[in-house]
Structures are given as structure tokens and as C-alpha cells.
Amino acid sequence: MKPARTTPGRTRQLLALSLSIALAMSGVGLIIPIVPSHIGRLGLASASTAQVALHVSLLAAGYALMQLLLAPVWGRLSDSRGRRPLLAIGLIGFAVGQALCGLVNSLVALYAIRLGTGIFSAAIIPAAFAFVADTTTDEDRTRGMAQLSAAAGIGFVIGPAIGGLLGGIEPSAIGLPIANYSLPFFAAAGCALLALLTLRWLEEPAIPVAVQRRGRLAWTDLARRIGLPLAVAMAGQVAIALFETTFALHARTDLGMSLVQIGVLFMVCGLMMLVVQLGAVSRLARRFGEVHLASAALALMGLSLALLALARSTAIVFALVASYGIGMALLTPAVSALVSRRGGAHAGAALGLESSAKSLGQIAGPVLGGVLFGASVAVPFWLAGGLLLGLAPIFAWSGRRTHEPPVEREARGTLGFRGQEAR
């Protein structure tokens, strides 16, 4: 018997959660355009572009490192303490951190606060995706993951645009007693607080009795169950981060594209992701399953990256970037749905590990891309493309070898923590 479709009440909750994540990701994106200027204000006004770029990279890497370390911990806590409390903690910590970043007057304080903000914001994504896993049926889980991913993408696209506008406003000109470039930080904090208000529309899923009665699942046991999907998530994030950091330079210096053309390219990529995640992912997942969908996404992304290194026609470049965006749109929700299913009653911890794997990819991708790009323009694209193309058949083969247990049985925690039944 097929599971019942998502009820209208659950649909409303998913929309509320999507709004919350869109607001939170807008807050993340808001500060991106003004971070270099903000760093310059904090005693580095005479620093070289390379020095400022180094601090921007270190701040981003430190933030990602905190998410790498803390996301699994927050995810596990959400399994036992509930999704809403962890979402609230993450959003409050993020709001406070962003506001404090707008008030600091030293670079050392900015580093400390960004690290602290990363610690708390690491709770948001695992708890949100675990909420989707709790409140959607097996049939609709991938659709829910795709909707949440699309909401995050929308927020991350809108945020930088608004941040750039706010960064150009002098606070003193509108009567605000704050320093230049601080306004986007306060706007980001406001977005997080608005996201916090949307949590009142979420009904906390019941914590499974199995989780309440048993001890903790060993990290090694959980990682063994979701190891290959974690590797796929990390490889996908490496490729995404590498593309984001090296393609603009490649397009400008080697393809002769203008900044407007590059901006339109990234917009096309984002629009393709949005359309596919909101329209096609759920139907494709129902027909082919998450493993095969993710395998196809890996192949599409890998082929697109490899060919981008060779493409010289503007039309072909646009087509390849669009196909790359389609691959990204398919990969993220399919892998997240698979991770949450294999995590069973410990979906929060499993999704926390996935978030951690993505953070590692987010750190490694730009470093790898920058080093390889200096050696050859084509090498980073070919290496990342080859990695994804190599993973695609391995992941597809694993789907044939692995028997996925029924979601209903897993969701009730048939596997005890540490692999033992409660006695």
C-alpha cells in the first residue's frame, strides 16, 4: 500500500519552514557584498587587495569549519530534544552574531564573533531538513527536500542583492548612529528574527519512543549506514564551490565575457535550479528513486564541468551552465532524502553529518580550485568533472546492491542506539 499523501496541514507547515529558511539564507547572503569593505573599516583601510581577500577567505573558512564540527552535534540533539527548539537556538544565535558583527570595531572581535555565529547557525539546516523528514511521507519526502533547497536558494540569491543596496547607504544620512557597512549586518539579524517568528506555525513532530528509551547511536555505526551518500554530498559540494570560485575568473579572462554576462550566467544557473527543484524533482524521484536520480545528477554535473573547460562559444557555455544547474537541483534533495531515510529515527544526526560533509567540501573546493587554476585553466574543471563522473556509476551500482528498509519501520527506530535493542 502506498503511503498517504502529504496533508494540507503538513503542506502549510512545509511552506512556513520554507519561508523561515529563505529568510535565514537571505541573512547569510546579505553580508556577502560588504564583508571586504567592512574589513577595510576595521583598521585595514590601507591593506592590499590580496590581504583583504585573505581575511575574507579566512572568515568564510572559519564559519564553514564551525558548521563542519557542530552540525552533527546539533543534528543529534534535534533527534532527542526536538526540531523546533534547535531551529530556534540556531536562529537566535545567528541573529545575535550578525548584530554583534555590525557593532565590532576590531578585526579580532570580528573573527571571534563569526566563529560563534557559525557554531549556532550550524543547527539550522540539519534541524530544518530533519523536520521535513519527520513530517512528509516516503512518497513526498524528496519533494519536501527540494522545496526547502529551493527556498534556501531563493534566499541566498536575494540576500546579496539587498546587501549591496544597503551597503551603499550611509547610516548617518538616515539618522542611524552606526558605522558604515553595518546596516546589512543588522538587516541579516532582522531576517533571522523574522524567521524565528515563523516557527510558531510549526507543529513539533513527536519524538519516537525508540529514541527516548535507548542510548545513543555510535557515530561510526551511523556513518557506515550513510557513508556513500555522505561522500557524494561532499564531492558535489566540492564541485559546486570550485565552480563558484573559478568559473567567473575563467569566463572573464579566457572567454572575454563582461561582468553583466557573467552575472546573467549565474542567474540562469539559479533559475534552472529553482524551476527543477519546484517542478520536476519529486516526479523524477518517484519514478527512478533517489539513488538513480542522484547518479544521473552526478553524471550531468561532471559532464557539464568537463566540457566547460573546452567550450568557447557563448551559447554553448550558457547551455552547459544551465545543464550544470539542473544537475545541482537534482543532486541536493535526492541525497538529503536518501540520508534521512537511511538515518531512520536518527535523521537529525544523519543530516547533521551530511551538513558537515558539505561544509568540508565548501572549504576544500575553493582551495583546490585556486591551486589548480594557477597551473591550468582546464585542470580544476576536468578534475572535478572526472570525480563526479567516476562516482555516478559507483553510486548507481550501490543502489542495486543495497536494500532500502521500509521508511515506516526505520522511522520508528527499529535499530537501537549502538545497534542493540533495549533490554
NUTORTOR-624905 format. One record per residue (C-alpha): x, y, z; chain; residue in three letters. Coordinates in Angstrom, 1 decimal, m for minus. Layout:
N
SITE        X        Y        Z   c     r
SITE        X        Y        Z   A   ALA
...
//
This chain:
423
SITE        X        Y        Z   c     r
SITE      0.0      0.0      0.0   A   MET
SITE      1.3      3.5     m0.9   A   LYS
SITE      1.7      5.9      2.0   A   PRO
SITE     m0.8      8.7      2.2   A   ALA
SITE     m0.1     11.9      0.5   A   ARG
SITE      1.0     14.9      2.5   A   THR
SITE     m2.0     16.5      4.2   A   THR
SITE     m2.9     20.2      3.8   A   PRO
SITE     m1.7     20.9      7.4   A   GLY
SITE      1.7     19.4      6.6   A   ARG
SITE      1.8     21.4      3.4   A   THR
SITE      1.2     24.6      5.3   A   ARG
SITE      4.0     23.7      7.8   A   GLN
SITE      6.4     23.0      5.0   A   LEU
SITE      5.6     26.4      3.5   A   LEU
SITE      6.2     28.1      6.8   A   ALA
SITE      9.5     26.2      7.2   A   LEU
SITE     10.5     27.2      3.7   A   SER
SITE      9.8     30.8      4.5   A   LEU
SITE     11.9     30.5      7.6   A   SER
SITE     14.8     29.0      5.7   A   ILE
SITE     14.5     31.6      2.8   A   ALA
SITE     14.7     34.4      5.4   A   LEU
SITE     17.7     32.8      7.2   A   ALA
SITE     19.6     32.3      4.0   A   MET
SITE     18.8     35.9      2.9   A   SER
SITE     20.5     36.9      6.2   A   GLY
SITE     23.6     34.8      5.2   A   VAL
SITE     23.7     36.3      1.7   A   GLY
SITE     23.1     39.9      2.9   A   LEU
SITE     26.6     40.4      4.2   A   ILE
SITE     28.5     38.9      1.3   A   ILE
SITE     28.9     42.1     m0.8   A   PRO
SITE     30.1     44.3      2.1   A   ILE
SITE     32.5     42.0      4.0   A   VAL
SITE     35.6     43.3      2.2   A   PRO
SITE     34.6     46.9      2.9   A   SER
SITE     33.7     46.1      6.5   A   HIS
SITE     37.1     44.5      6.9   A   ILE
SITE     38.7     47.6      5.5   A   GLY
SITE     36.9     49.8      8.0   A   ARG
SITE     38.3     47.7     10.9   A   LEU
SITE     41.9     49.0     10.6   A   GLY
SITE     42.8     47.6      7.2   A   LEU
SITE     41.9     50.6      5.0   A   ALA
SITE     45.4     50.7      3.6   A   SER
SITE     45.7     47.0      3.1   A   ALA
SITE     46.3     45.4     m0.3   A   SER
SITE     43.6     43.7     m2.2   A   THR
SITE     45.3     40.4     m1.6   A   ALA
SITE     45.4     41.0      2.2   A   GLN
SITE     41.7     41.8      2.3   A   VAL
SITE     40.9     38.8      0.1   A   ALA
SITE     42.9     36.6      2.6   A   LEU
SITE     40.8     37.8      5.5   A   HIS
SITE     37.6     37.3      3.6   A   VAL
SITE     38.6     33.7      2.8   A   SER
SITE     39.7     33.0      6.4   A   LEU
SITE     36.4     34.4      7.8   A   LEU
SITE     34.4     32.2      5.4   A   ALA
SITE     36.6     29.2      6.1   A   ALA
SITE     36.2     29.6      9.9   A   GLY
SITE     32.5     29.9      9.6   A   TYR
SITE     32.3     26.7      7.5   A   ALA
SITE     34.7     25.0      9.9   A   LEU
SITE     32.3     25.6     12.8   A   MET
SITE     29.5     24.1     10.8   A   GLN
SITE     31.7     21.2      9.9   A   LEU
SITE     32.3     20.4     13.6   A   LEU
SITE     29.0     21.3     15.1   A   LEU
SITE     26.3     20.3     12.6   A   ALA
SITE     26.4     16.6     13.6   A   PRO
SITE     26.1     17.5     17.3   A   VAL
SITE     23.1     19.8     16.7   A   TRP
SITE     21.5     17.2     14.5   A   GLY
SITE     21.8     14.5     17.1   A   ARG
SITE     20.4     16.9     19.7   A   LEU
SITE     17.4     17.6     17.5   A   SER
SITE     16.6     13.9     17.5   A   ASP
SITE     16.2     13.8     21.2   A   SER
SITE     15.2     17.5     22.0   A   ARG
SITE     13.0     18.2     19.0   A   GLY
SITE     13.4     20.2     15.8   A   ARG
SITE     11.8     23.5     16.7   A   ARG
SITE     14.0     24.1     19.8   A   PRO
SITE     17.1     23.6     17.8   A   LEU
SITE     15.9     25.8     15.0   A   LEU
SITE     15.1     28.5     17.5   A   ALA
SITE     18.6     28.2     19.1   A   ILE
SITE     20.2     28.4     15.7   A   GLY
SITE     18.2     31.4     14.5   A   LEU
SITE     18.7     33.3     17.8   A   ILE
SITE     22.4     32.7     17.8   A   GLY
SITE     22.7     33.7     14.2   A   PHE
SITE     20.7     36.9     14.8   A   ALA
SITE     22.8     37.9     17.8   A   VAL
SITE     26.0     37.1     16.0   A   GLY
SITE     25.1     39.1     12.9   A   GLN
SITE     24.1     42.1     15.1   A   ALA
SITE     27.4     42.0     17.0   A   LEU
SITE     29.4     41.8     13.7   A   CYS
SITE     27.8     45.1     12.8   A   GLY
SITE     28.9     46.6     16.1   A   LEU
SITE     32.5     45.4     16.3   A   VAL
SITE     35.5     47.8     16.0   A   ASN
SITE     38.3     45.3     15.7   A   SER
SITE     39.2     42.5     13.3   A   LEU
SITE     40.0     40.1     16.1   A   VAL
SITE     36.5     40.6     17.5   A   ALA
SITE     35.0     40.1     14.1   A   LEU
SITE     36.8     36.7     13.8   A   TYR
SITE     35.6     35.6     17.2   A   ALA
SITE     32.0     36.6     16.6   A   ILE
SITE     31.9     35.0     13.1   A   ARG
SITE     33.2     31.7     14.7   A   LEU
SITE     30.5     31.9     17.3   A   GLY
SITE     27.8     32.7     14.7   A   THR
SITE     29.0     29.6     12.8   A   GLY
SITE     28.6     27.4     15.9   A   ILE
SITE     24.9     28.4     16.3   A   PHE
SITE     23.9     28.6     12.7   A   SER
SITE     25.1     25.0     12.2   A   ALA
SITE     21.9     23.9     14.0   A   ALA
SITE     19.6     25.4     11.4   A   ILE
SITE     19.9     23.3      8.3   A   ILE
SITE     20.1     19.8      9.9   A   PRO
SITE     17.1     20.6     12.1   A   ALA
SITE     15.1     22.0      9.2   A   ALA
SITE     15.7     19.1      6.9   A   PHE
SITE     15.0     16.6      9.7   A   ALA
SITE     11.7     18.4     10.2   A   PHE
SITE     10.9     17.7      6.6   A   VAL
SITE     11.9     14.0      7.0   A   ALA
SITE      9.6     13.8     10.1   A   ASP
SITE      6.5     15.4      8.5   A   THR
SITE      6.5     14.1      5.0   A   THR
SITE      5.6     10.6      3.6   A   THR
SITE      8.0      8.4      1.8   A   ASP
SITE      6.4      9.4     m1.5   A   GLU
SITE      6.7     13.2     m0.8   A   ASP
SITE     10.0     13.3      1.1   A   ARG
SITE     12.2     14.3     m1.9   A   THR
SITE      9.6     16.9     m2.9   A   ARG
SITE      9.9     18.4      0.5   A   GLY
SITE     13.7     18.4      0.5   A   MET
SITE     13.6     20.0     m3.0   A   ALA
SITE     11.2     22.7     m1.8   A   GLN
SITE     13.4     23.5      1.2   A   LEU
SITE     16.5     23.6     m1.0   A   SER
SITE     14.7     25.9     m3.4   A   ALA
SITE     13.8     28.2     m0.5   A   ALA
SITE     17.4     28.3      0.6   A   ALA
SITE     18.5     29.1     m2.9   A   GLY
SITE     16.0     31.9     m3.3   A   ILE
SITE     17.1     33.5      0.0   A   GLY
SITE     20.8     33.2     m1.0   A   PHE
SITE     20.1     34.9     m4.3   A   VAL
SITE     18.0     37.7     m2.9   A   ILE
SITE     20.3     38.4      0.1   A   GLY
SITE     23.4     39.7     m1.7   A   PRO
SITE     21.3     42.0     m3.9   A   ALA
SITE     19.7     43.6     m0.9   A   ILE
SITE     23.0     43.7      1.0   A   GLY
SITE     24.7     45.5     m1.9   A   GLY
SITE     22.0     48.2     m1.8   A   LEU
SITE     22.1     48.6      2.0   A   LEU
SITE     25.9     48.7      1.9   A   GLY
SITE     25.7     51.8     m0.2   A   GLY
SITE     23.7     53.7      2.3   A   ILE
SITE     25.5     55.9      4.8   A   GLU
SITE     23.7     55.2      8.2   A   PRO
SITE     24.3     58.8      9.3   A   SER
SITE     22.5     60.1      6.3   A   ALA
SITE     19.3     58.4      7.5   A   ILE
SITE     19.9     59.2     11.2   A   GLY
SITE     21.3     55.9     12.4   A   LEU
SITE     24.1     56.1     14.9   A   PRO
SITE     26.0     53.1     13.5   A   ILE
SITE     29.2     52.7     11.4   A   ALA
SITE     29.3     52.4      7.6   A   ASN
SITE     28.7     48.9      6.2   A   TYR
SITE     27.0     47.8      9.5   A   SER
SITE     23.4     48.2      8.1   A   LEU
SITE     23.5     44.8      6.2   A   PRO
SITE     24.5     43.0      9.4   A   PHE
SITE     21.6     44.4     11.3   A   PHE
SITE     19.3     43.6      8.3   A   ALA
SITE     20.6     40.0      8.4   A   ALA
SITE     19.8     39.8     12.2   A   ALA
SITE     16.3     41.1     11.4   A   GLY
SITE     15.8     38.4      8.8   A   CYS
SITE     16.8     35.7     11.3   A   ALA
SITE     14.3     37.1     13.9   A   LEU
SITE     11.5     37.1     11.3   A   LEU
SITE     12.5     33.5     10.5   A   ALA
SITE     12.2     32.8     14.2   A   LEU
SITE      8.6     34.1     14.2   A   LEU
SITE      7.6     31.7     11.5   A   THR
SITE      8.4     28.8     13.8   A   LEU
SITE      5.1     29.4     15.7   A   ARG
SITE      3.3     27.8     12.7   A   TRP
SITE      5.3     24.6     13.0   A   LEU
SITE      3.9     21.7     15.0   A   GLU
SITE      6.7     19.8     16.6   A   GLU
SITE      6.8     16.2     15.5   A   PRO
SITE      6.6     13.6     18.3   A   ALA
SITE     10.0     12.2     19.3   A   ILE
SITE      9.9      8.4     18.5   A   PRO
SITE      9.6      6.3     21.6   A   VAL
SITE     12.6      4.3     20.5   A   ALA
SITE     14.7      7.3     20.6   A   VAL
SITE     13.5      8.3     24.1   A   GLN
SITE     14.2      4.8     25.5   A   ARG
SITE     17.5      3.9     24.0   A   ARG
SITE     21.0      5.1     24.3   A   GLY
SITE     23.0      6.9     21.7   A   ARG
SITE     23.8      5.5     18.3   A   LEU
SITE     27.6      5.4     17.7   A   ALA
SITE     28.8      7.9     15.1   A   TRP
SITE     30.7      5.1     13.3   A   THR
SITE     27.5      3.0     13.0   A   ASP
SITE     25.6      5.9     11.6   A   LEU
SITE     28.4      6.9      9.2   A   ALA
SITE     28.6      3.3      8.0   A   ARG
SITE     24.9      3.4      7.0   A   ARG
SITE     25.2      6.7      5.1   A   ILE
SITE     28.8      6.6      4.1   A   GLY
SITE     28.5      6.6      0.4   A   LEU
SITE     25.8      9.3      0.3   A   PRO
SITE     28.0     11.4      2.5   A   LEU
SITE     30.9     11.0      0.0   A   ALA
SITE     28.5     12.0     m2.8   A   VAL
SITE     27.3     15.1     m0.9   A   ALA
SITE     30.9     16.2     m0.2   A   MET
SITE     32.0     15.6     m3.8   A   ALA
SITE     29.1     17.5     m5.1   A   GLY
SITE     29.8     20.5     m2.7   A   GLN
SITE     33.5     20.4     m3.8   A   VAL
SITE     32.4     20.7     m7.4   A   ALA
SITE     29.9     23.5     m6.6   A   ILE
SITE     32.3     25.5     m4.6   A   ALA
SITE     35.1     25.0     m7.2   A   LEU
SITE     32.7     26.2     m9.9   A   PHE
SITE     31.6     29.2     m8.0   A   GLU
SITE     35.1     30.4     m7.2   A   THR
SITE     36.9     29.7    m10.5   A   THR
SITE     34.3     30.0    m13.3   A   PHE
SITE     33.9     33.8    m13.1   A   ALA
SITE     37.6     34.2    m13.4   A   LEU
SITE     37.7     31.8    m16.3   A   HIS
SITE     34.8     33.5    m18.1   A   ALA
SITE     36.3     36.9    m17.7   A   ARG
SITE     40.0     36.2    m18.6   A   THR
SITE     39.7     33.3    m21.0   A   ASP
SITE     36.3     33.7    m22.6   A   LEU
SITE     36.2     37.5    m22.7   A   GLY
SITE     32.8     37.8    m21.0   A   MET
SITE     31.7     41.0    m19.4   A   SER
SITE     30.6     41.2    m15.8   A   LEU
SITE     27.0     41.5    m17.0   A   VAL
SITE     27.3     38.3    m19.0   A   GLN
SITE     28.8     36.5    m16.0   A   ILE
SITE     26.0     37.7    m13.8   A   GLY
SITE     23.4     36.5    m16.3   A   VAL
SITE     25.1     33.1    m16.4   A   LEU
SITE     24.9     32.7    m12.7   A   PHE
SITE     21.3     33.9    m12.8   A   MET
SITE     20.5     31.3    m15.4   A   VAL
SITE     22.1     28.6    m13.3   A   CYS
SITE     20.0     29.7    m10.3   A   GLY
SITE     16.8     29.9    m12.2   A   LEU
SITE     17.3     26.4    m13.6   A   MET
SITE     17.8     25.1    m10.1   A   MET
SITE     14.7     26.8     m8.9   A   LEU
SITE     12.5     25.5    m11.7   A   VAL
SITE     13.7     21.9    m11.5   A   VAL
SITE     13.5     21.7     m7.7   A   GLN
SITE     10.0     23.1     m7.5   A   LEU
SITE      8.7     21.2    m10.6   A   GLY
SITE     10.5     18.1    m11.6   A   ALA
SITE     12.4     16.6     m8.7   A   VAL
SITE      9.6     14.9     m6.9   A   SER
SITE      8.2     13.2    m10.1   A   ARG
SITE     11.6     12.0    m11.1   A   LEU
SITE     12.4     10.7     m7.6   A   ALA
SITE      9.1      8.7     m7.6   A   ARG
SITE      9.8      7.2    m10.9   A   ARG
SITE     13.5      6.4    m10.7   A   PHE
SITE     14.3      6.6     m6.9   A   GLY
SITE     16.8      8.8     m5.1   A   GLU
SITE     19.9      6.7     m5.8   A   VAL
SITE     19.4      6.7     m9.6   A   HIS
SITE     18.3     10.4     m9.6   A   LEU
SITE     21.5     11.4     m7.7   A   ALA
SITE     23.6      9.2    m10.0   A   SER
SITE     22.2     10.9    m13.1   A   ALA
SITE     22.8     14.3    m11.5   A   ALA
SITE     26.4     13.4    m10.8   A   LEU
SITE     26.9     12.4    m14.4   A   ALA
SITE     25.2     15.6    m15.7   A   LEU
SITE     27.3     17.9    m13.4   A   MET
SITE     30.5     16.0    m14.2   A   GLY
SITE     30.0     16.1    m18.0   A   LEU
SITE     29.0     19.8    m17.9   A   SER
SITE     32.1     20.8    m15.9   A   LEU
SITE     34.4     18.8    m18.2   A   ALA
SITE     33.0     20.4    m21.3   A   LEU
SITE     33.0     23.9    m19.8   A   LEU
SITE     36.8     23.8    m19.9   A   ALA
SITE     36.7     23.3    m23.7   A   LEU
SITE     33.7     25.5    m24.6   A   ALA
SITE     34.4     28.8    m26.4   A   ARG
SITE     31.0     29.6    m27.8   A   SER
SITE     28.9     31.8    m25.6   A   THR
SITE     25.7     29.9    m26.5   A   ALA
SITE     27.4     26.6    m25.6   A   ILE
SITE     28.7     28.0    m22.3   A   VAL
SITE     25.2     29.1    m21.4   A   PHE
SITE     23.8     25.7    m22.3   A   ALA
SITE     26.4     23.9    m20.2   A   LEU
SITE     25.9     26.2    m17.2   A   VAL
SITE     22.2     25.6    m17.4   A   ALA
SITE     22.7     21.8    m17.5   A   SER
SITE     25.1     22.1    m14.5   A   TYR
SITE     22.3     23.9    m12.6   A   GLY
SITE     19.9     21.1    m13.4   A   ILE
SITE     22.3     18.6    m12.1   A   GLY
SITE     22.8     20.6     m8.8   A   MET
SITE     19.0     20.9     m8.5   A   ALA
SITE     18.6     17.1     m8.7   A   LEU
SITE     21.5     16.1     m6.5   A   LEU
SITE     20.9     18.0     m3.3   A   THR
SITE     17.3     17.0     m2.4   A   PRO
SITE     17.9     13.4     m3.7   A   ALA
SITE     20.9     12.9     m1.4   A   VAL
SITE     19.3     14.6      1.6   A   SER
SITE     16.2     12.4      1.2   A   ALA
SITE     18.3      9.3      1.0   A   LEU
SITE     20.4     10.3      4.0   A   VAL
SITE     17.3     11.0      6.1   A   SER
SITE     15.8      7.6      5.1   A   ARG
SITE     18.9      5.6      6.0   A   ARG
SITE     19.2      7.6      9.2   A   GLY
SITE     15.7      6.4     10.2   A   GLY
SITE     14.9      7.5     13.7   A   ALA
SITE     18.2      9.4     13.8   A   HIS
SITE     17.5     11.5     10.8   A   ALA
SITE     18.7     14.7     12.6   A   GLY
SITE     22.1     13.2     13.3   A   ALA
SITE     22.4     11.8      9.8   A   ALA
SITE     21.5     15.1      8.2   A   LEU
SITE     24.0     16.8     10.6   A   GLY
SITE     26.7     14.5      9.2   A   LEU
SITE     25.6     15.4      5.7   A   GLU
SITE     25.8     19.1      6.5   A   SER
SITE     29.2     18.5      7.9   A   SER
SITE     30.4     16.7      4.8   A   ALA
SITE     29.1     19.6      2.7   A   LYS
SITE     31.0     22.1      4.9   A   SER
SITE     34.2     20.1      4.3   A   LEU
SITE     33.5     20.3      0.5   A   GLY
SITE     32.8     24.0      0.8   A   GLN
SITE     36.2     24.5      2.5   A   ILE
SITE     38.2     22.2      0.1   A   ALA
SITE     36.5     23.3     m3.2   A   GLY
SITE     37.8     26.9     m3.3   A   PRO
SITE     41.3     25.9     m2.1   A   VAL
SITE     41.5     23.1     m4.7   A   LEU
SITE     40.2     25.3     m7.4   A   GLY
SITE     42.5     28.2     m6.7   A   GLY
SITE     45.6     26.0     m6.6   A   VAL
SITE     44.8     24.0     m9.7   A   LEU
SITE     43.6     27.1    m11.7   A   PHE
SITE     47.0     28.6    m11.3   A   GLY
SITE     48.5     25.5    m13.0   A   ALA
SITE     46.0     25.3    m15.8   A   SER
SITE     42.5     26.7    m16.6   A   VAL
SITE     41.2     23.3    m17.6   A   ALA
SITE     42.6     21.2    m14.7   A   VAL
SITE     40.1     22.1    m12.0   A   PRO
SITE     37.1     21.6    m14.3   A   PHE
SITE     38.4     18.3    m15.5   A   TRP
SITE     39.4     17.0    m12.1   A   LEU
SITE     36.0     17.9    m10.5   A   ALA
SITE     34.1     16.6    m13.6   A   GLY
SITE     36.1     13.4    m13.6   A   GLY
SITE     35.4     12.9     m9.9   A   LEU
SITE     31.7     13.3    m10.4   A   LEU
SITE     31.6     11.1    m13.5   A   LEU
SITE     33.5      8.4    m11.6   A   GLY
SITE     31.1      8.5     m8.6   A   LEU
SITE     28.0      8.3    m10.8   A   ALA
SITE     28.2      4.5    m11.7   A   PRO
SITE     29.5      3.6     m8.3   A   ILE
SITE     26.5      5.2     m6.6   A   PHE
SITE     24.1      3.7     m9.1   A   ALA
SITE     25.6      0.3     m8.5   A   TRP
SITE     25.3      0.7     m4.8   A   SER
SITE     21.6      1.3     m5.2   A   GLY
SITE     21.2     m2.1     m6.8   A   ARG
SITE     23.2     m3.7     m4.1   A   ARG
SITE     21.5     m2.0     m1.1   A   THR
SITE     18.1     m3.0      0.1   A   HIS
SITE     16.4      0.1      1.5   A   GLU
SITE     14.3     m0.8      4.6   A   PRO
SITE     10.7      0.5      4.7   A   PRO
SITE     10.5      4.0      5.9   A   VAL
SITE      7.7      3.2      8.4   A   GLU
SITE      9.9      0.6     10.1   A   ARG
SITE     13.0      2.8     10.2   A   GLU
SITE     11.1      5.9     11.4   A   ALA
SITE     10.1      4.1     14.5   A   ARG
SITE     13.7      3.3     15.4   A   GLY
SITE     13.9     m0.4     14.8   A   THR
SITE     17.7     m0.2     15.1   A   LEU
SITE     18.6      0.6     18.7   A   GLY
SITE     21.3      3.0     19.5   A   PHE
SITE     24.7      1.4     19.3   A   ARG
SITE     22.9     m1.3     17.3   A   GLY
SITE     21.4     m3.0     20.4   A   GLN
SITE     17.8     m3.5     21.4   A   GLU
SITE     16.7     m2.0     24.7   A   ALA
SITE     16.6     m4.6     27.3   A   ARG
//
